[in-house]
Every structure is written in C-alpha cells, then in structure tokens.
C-alpha cells in the first residue's frame, strides 16, 4: 500500500481540480460523448492527469510525441496540446 490512503488521494484531486477549474473543453467532451454513445467503460485518464500531460509536454519543449493509446485519444489530445509548433 502506498503512503497516502484513498480518501486523502481523493481530497488532493478535488483540491487540484478546484485550483485549475476550467470551462468545458469541446474536443475532450466529444471524446467522452463518443465513449458514452457506444456504452463503453471510460478508461480515459482523469481530466487532472490530462492537464498534467499537457503541462509535461509543454515544459519538455517537445515538438513531437508518440502516444501509444488504447482507446479514444483523450491522452493524445492532451499531449498534442503541449507540443511546441
């Protein structure tokens, strides 16, 4: 077991979500809608982790990335948004 219990982890996630609360994202909402329409189990990354992927791609200064995805592209969108032109 890790050093943080599940309740503490949820509290931290809620706190971070409140700090970075943003308006709904049309592209990511379309991904989620596609999953729901097909009645699939949503295994996409949590929105907070998606924002982290964007941040990590941006601070790395990367111009290209290879994302080996297994679903609808949520993570790929997040990574691509952090890439430099």
C-alpha positions, 0 to 999 in steps of 0.5 A: 500500500502506498503512503497516502490512503484513498480518501486523502488521494481523493481530497488532493484531486478535488483540491487540484481540480478546484485550483485549475477549474476550467470551462468545458473543453469541446474536443475532450467532451466529444471524446467522452460523448463518443465513449458514452454513445457506444456504452463503453467503460471510460478508461480515459485518464482523469481530466487532472492527469490530462492537464498534467500531460499537457503541462509535461509536454509543454515544459519538455519543449517537445515538438513531437510525441508518440502516444501509444493509446488504447482507446479514444485519444483523450491522452493524445489530445492532451499531449498534442496540446503541449507540443511546441509548433 
